[in-house]
Amino acid sequence: MKFDDKIPIYLQIQNYLDRQIISGELAPGDRLPSVRQLAVDVTANVNTVQRALSEMIDEKIIVPQRGRGNFVTVDVDLIAQLRLKLVDEQFALVYDQLRALNFSDSEIIDKFVEYVKDRGALNE
């Protein structure tokens, strides 16, 4: 995994795992690899990976089971909320960048609709 120096590594690992959960690569109830294996997979320190997992446990996205490991929550509503949170974060980034370029809200909406239509035509 390639890390961005401007964002704490544990947050990047958490984001990586969130995306795996949302995309279905890690399904509800799936067991996560061990902390050590995750550290190897993402090329990070074990303590950093543990911090990312601790944050996810606090958010109840990951459920620890003593002696068995960490599992993705089976609460699909919580996963849906996570999905919406990530979408909102992505929209906020794009919105802020476009507003900084002096695009109006209506211009942003028009361009986004146009973009989606063009992308949809490419995927059909």
C-alpha positions as CSV (number, residue, x, y, z in Angstrom):
1,M,0.0,0.0,0.0
2,K,1.3,3.5,-0.9
3,F,0.8,6.0,1.9
4,D,0.2,9.8,1.6
5,D,2.5,11.7,3.9
6,K,-0.2,14.3,4.7
7,I,-2.6,11.8,6.2
8,P,-2.0,9.7,9.3
9,I,-1.2,6.1,8.3
10,Y,-3.7,4.6,10.6
11,L,-6.5,6.6,9.0
12,Q,-5.3,5.5,5.5
13,I,-5.4,1.8,6.7
14,Q,-8.9,2.4,8.2
15,N,-10.0,3.9,4.9
16,Y,-8.6,1.0,3.0
17,L,-10.5,-1.5,5.2
18,D,-13.7,0.6,5.0
19,R,-13.5,0.5,1.2
20,Q,-13.0,-3.3,1.3
21,I,-16.1,-3.6,3.4
22,I,-18.2,-1.3,1.3
23,S,-17.1,-3.0,-2.0
24,G,-18.0,-6.4,-0.6
25,E,-14.4,-7.7,-0.7
26,L,-14.9,-8.1,3.1
27,A,-18.5,-9.2,3.6
28,P,-20.6,-8.9,6.8
29,G,-19.3,-11.5,9.2
30,D,-16.0,-12.1,7.4
31,R,-13.0,-12.6,9.6
32,L,-10.2,-10.1,9.0
33,P,-6.6,-11.3,8.7
34,S,-4.6,-11.1,11.9
35,V,-3.1,-7.8,12.9
36,R,0.4,-9.1,12.0
37,Q,-0.8,-10.3,8.6
38,L,-2.6,-7.0,7.9
39,A,0.6,-5.2,8.8
40,V,2.5,-7.2,6.3
41,D,-0.2,-6.8,3.7
42,V,-0.3,-3.0,4.0
43,T,3.4,-2.6,4.8
44,A,2.8,-0.8,8.1
45,N,3.8,-1.2,11.7
46,V,1.7,-3.6,13.8
47,N,0.9,-0.8,16.3
48,T,-0.4,1.4,13.5
49,V,-2.6,-1.4,12.2
50,Q,-3.9,-2.0,15.7
51,R,-4.8,1.7,16.1
52,A,-6.8,1.6,12.8
53,L,-8.6,-1.5,14.0
54,S,-9.3,0.0,17.4
55,E,-10.9,3.0,15.7
56,M,-13.1,0.7,13.7
57,I,-14.0,-1.3,16.8
58,D,-15.0,1.9,18.5
59,E,-17.2,2.7,15.5
60,K,-18.6,-0.9,15.7
61,I,-17.6,-1.6,12.0
62,I,-15.2,-4.3,13.3
63,V,-16.3,-6.7,16.1
64,P,-13.6,-8.4,18.1
65,Q,-14.2,-12.0,19.3
66,R,-11.8,-13.1,22.0
67,G,-9.5,-15.8,20.9
68,R,-11.0,-15.9,17.4
69,G,-10.0,-12.5,15.9
70,N,-11.7,-9.5,14.4
71,F,-14.8,-9.7,12.2
72,V,-16.8,-7.4,10.0
73,T,-20.0,-6.4,11.6
74,V,-23.1,-8.2,10.4
75,D,-25.1,-4.9,10.9
76,V,-25.9,-4.0,7.3
77,D,-27.4,-0.7,8.4
78,L,-24.1,0.3,10.0
79,I,-22.3,-0.7,6.7
80,A,-24.8,1.4,4.8
81,Q,-24.1,4.4,7.1
82,L,-20.4,3.9,6.5
83,R,-21.0,3.9,2.8
84,L,-22.9,7.1,2.9
85,K,-20.3,8.7,5.2
86,L,-17.5,7.9,2.6
87,V,-19.7,9.2,-0.2
88,D,-20.2,12.5,1.7
89,E,-16.5,12.8,2.4
90,Q,-15.7,12.3,-1.4
91,F,-18.4,14.9,-2.4
92,A,-17.0,17.3,0.2
93,L,-13.5,17.1,-1.2
94,V,-14.6,17.6,-4.8
95,Y,-17.1,20.4,-3.8
96,D,-14.4,22.3,-1.9
97,Q,-11.9,22.0,-4.7
98,L,-14.4,23.2,-7.3
99,R,-15.6,26.1,-5.1
100,A,-12.0,27.1,-4.7
101,L,-11.9,27.4,-8.5
102,N,-14.9,29.8,-8.3
103,F,-17.5,27.3,-9.7
104,S,-21.0,28.1,-8.5
105,D,-23.2,25.5,-7.0
106,S,-25.3,25.3,-10.2
107,E,-22.2,24.9,-12.3
108,I,-21.0,22.1,-10.1
109,I,-24.3,20.3,-10.3
110,D,-24.6,20.8,-14.1
111,K,-21.0,19.5,-14.7
112,F,-21.6,16.6,-12.4
113,V,-24.8,15.6,-14.2
114,E,-23.0,15.9,-17.5
115,Y,-20.1,13.9,-16.2
116,V,-22.4,11.1,-15.0
117,K,-24.2,11.0,-18.3
118,D,-20.9,10.8,-20.2
119,R,-19.6,8.1,-17.9
120,G,-22.8,6.1,-18.1
121,A,-22.7,6.2,-21.9
122,L,-19.1,4.9,-21.8
123,N,-20.1,2.0,-19.5
124,E,-23.1,0.9,-21.7
